[in-house]
Amino acid sequence: MFSMRIVFCVLAGALLVSCQSNTSNKQHADRNAFYQDVNTAKVIVQESYGAHKGIALPFKSTVEAWLRIAGVAVAGDDAVGADCIIRIVAEGEPLKAAYGSSRELFTGARLSGTIQIERPSIHKDEMRFSVLIKPPRGFQGSDKVDYKLPENAPFLSTLSDGDGPPATGTDKTAFDGFKFRLATLMGKYFGRSVLLIALDDYNSHGVLRESAVEALAALGKPSVPYLIDAFRFSSPEAEKGVGEALEKITGEKYGTDAKRWNEWLSRQEQKR
């Protein structure tokens, strides 16, 4: 299993490198041109929750997990001269609701902000994220979490559950969440191979897989042949992500059945 994962990491990059032409840097061939030679990055996080001071979200550790997969070293807080800077600016608010005659609980949360990536004096881009989790109408309470405290509002859910547009009937707004936006940014500038590698929970420590699936699915039909080819070297964990991304793009329900996906692709090519 361990050797299969190593092969997956190596070949995920090699697959997408082979799809590029006329590039001078084969190691990072699917990276954006401005980020071909990025080896170090500094992560800066600014977060504010109004009068509530006891709230801190794992923005930095999530960005650092992506950078490790991209082969980019994380510069320390006091470091100067990093090749690029990733800056997170976030603002949130715990939302409370009344349950019964005397209970007011913080069972909702709002989070919004920007993710900025910059090569000083060369390039800059920015993406916005915004997620609203409304307090539920009915709430049974919890023995493990004291929702009377604003720091226990479901802010973590705004990160883990806020990937992409919500399903019909959910209580979230139809804005893109932080993790989906970050995955999209990483794929755009550090290459689709980074998204493929993140499909394996072993490589991403279990925190990036869902947003990698969403970001690959957002690439649409052009990514289908590369995803199907990824079955050749994917670990069992990554195969699940590949299948999920393909199902989101095509509407077909073949799961991790590489043979059926290849047959489907052949039929599509014959129709052209």
N, C-alpha and C positions, 0 to 999 in steps of 0.2 A: 504493500500500500504506500509506504514511504517513497520507494523508488518511482512509483507511478506518479506521485504528486510532483516529484522533481522533474520528471519528463514533461508533465503538464505545464509546469512553469516555464520550462525552456521552449517548448514547442508552441505555446500560446503566443509568445513574442515572435517566434520564427514564422508562424503561419501568416501573421499580418505583415511582417517585414517582406515576405515573398510577394505580397500583393502590391507592393510599392515599386516604383521605378525611378531611375535618374536621381538617386539620392546619394549623398556623399557619406552619410553616417548610417551604416547598416545596423548598428546596435540599437539606435533609437529611430528607425526609419518611419514608424507610424506616429511619431510625435509631431506636434505642430512645429513649423520651421523656427519660430522664436524660442522654442524650448528644447531644441536638439542637444544643446550642451549644458543643460541645467544639471548640476550635481548636488547642490545644496539649496535648502529652502528654509526660510524663517516663518514661523506661524505666530500671528498676533491675534489675540481675541479680546474684544471689548464687548461686555454684556451688561445689561442694566435691566432691573426689574422694579423700577420705581422705589418705593419705600421699603421694599422687601430685600433685605441684605443677605439672607442665608441661602440664596439660590445660585448654583453654579452648574452649568451643563457641560458634558464632555465634548465640546466642539474641538478642542485642540487634539485630544487623543484620537478622534475620528479622522481628522486631517492627517495626522502623523501615520496612522495605519495605511492610508492611501499612499502616502509618500514612500513608505517602506516597500510597498508592492511595486511602485514605479522606479525603485532603485535610486531614490533621492534621499540624501542624508539630511536630517533635521538639525538646523543650527540652533544653538542655545539662545536664551532670551537676551543675553548681553552681546551676542556675536554681531559683527559688522561685516558687510561685504558679501552677504549670501547672494547666490545667483538669482533667486526669485523670492518674492514675499507673498504669502497667502494671509489675507486679513479678513477676519470674521467680525462683523458688527451686528449685534443682536439686541433686541428689545422685547421684553415680555411682560405679561401680566397674569397673575393667578386670578381665576374667576370663581366666584362663590355663588351658591344658590341656597335657598331655604328648603329644608326638609322637615316637615312637621311644624309645630308651633314654636319651637325653641332652638332648632339646630340650623346653623349656617355653616356649610362645609365648602372648602375649596376643591371642587370636583371637576373644574375646567381650567383651561389655560390657553393663552394666546401668545404666539411667538412669531416674530418677523425680523427681517434684517437683510444683510447683503454678504455675499462671498466675493472677495476681490482677489484676483491673481495678477501679479505685476512682475515684469522684468524691468528694474529701474532704468529709466531713460530709453527703453526700447519698446515696451508693450504693456498694455493694461486692459483687463476685461473685468466685468462685474456681473453677477447674477443675483437676483432677489429671491428670497424665500418667505413664505407666509403660511402659517397653519393656525387654525382655530379649532379647538376641541371644546364644544359646548357642554356645560354641566348637564348631566342626564336629568330627566324629569323625576325619575324614581331612583333611589339609591339605598342599598341595604346596609352600607357601612362596611368597615373592615376591622378585623382584630389586629392586623399587622401595621396598618398605616393610619396615623391620626390626621384626618383631612380637615381638622380645625386649624391646622397650621398651614400658612400660605406656601411654605417651602415644600410641602408635600403635594401640592397641586400636580397634575399629570404632565409636567413639562417633558419628562423623558419620552412620553408617548408622542409628543409633537415632533420628536426626532425619529423614533423608530416606526411610528405609524403614519407619518406624514409624507410618505413617498408617492409622489405623483397625484393625479386627480383621484378623488374618492369614489367608491362604488355607490351606485344609486341607493338612497335610503340611509346612508351613514350620517353621522352627526358632525362631519368635518367639512370645512369649506373647500372649494375646488381650486385651491392654490397649490403650487408645488412646494414640497417640504424641503428642509435643509439637506437631508441625506441624499435625496434624489438630485437636487441641484448640484451638490458637491460631486456626486458620481459623474454627472453630465460634464461638469467642468474638468474633472480629471481625465475622462475619456477624450475630451476635445483637445486638450493640450499635452497630455502625456501618453495618449494612444489607446486604441480599442483593445490592444493586448492587455493593458492594465485591467480593464473591465473583465476580460475573460479569466485572468488569473484570480480576480477577486471572487469569482463564482465558487471557488473552492474554500469552504469555511476554514480549512486548515491554514491556508495562506492569509486569510483576512481576519483570523481569530473570531469568526462568527459574527462580526459586526457590519460587514460590508456587502454581503451576498445579495440581500433583497434589493438594495439600491442599485447594485451592479446589473441585476436582471432588468430592473425598470429602465436604466440608462441604455442598455443594449436594445431593449424593445423599442425605445424611443428613436433609435437610429433607423428603424423601419426595414423595408424590404432589401435595401442594399447590403445589410449585414447578414441576411439569411444564409447565403452560401458559406460564409466564414463560420457561422455558428454550427451549421450541419457538419462541416469538416472538423470542427473542434471535438466531435464525438470520438474521433480517432485516437485522441490522446488524453481525454478528460478522465479525472478520477471519478468514482461513483458520486461523490458529493457535488462535483462541478457539473456532472451530467444532468442533475436535477435542475440546476440553474439554466443550463443551455436549453433544456426542454421547455422550461417555463417561459423563457424569452421568445423561443420560436412559436409557442402557442399564442402568446400575446400579439405577435406580429401577424401571424397567418390565420388565426382562428381555428386551425386544425388541432386535434387532440391526440397526438402521437407520443406524448411524454418523452421518455428517454429511449425510444425505439429508433435507433440510428438507421436501421434498414428501411423502415417505413418513411422516415424523413427523406432519405436519399431517393426513394422511389417517387415520393411526392415532388421533389425538386426536378427529377427527370421529366415527369409529366408536365410540369410548368414550362420547362425549357422547350419541350416538343410543341407547346401551344404557340410559341413565339414565331 
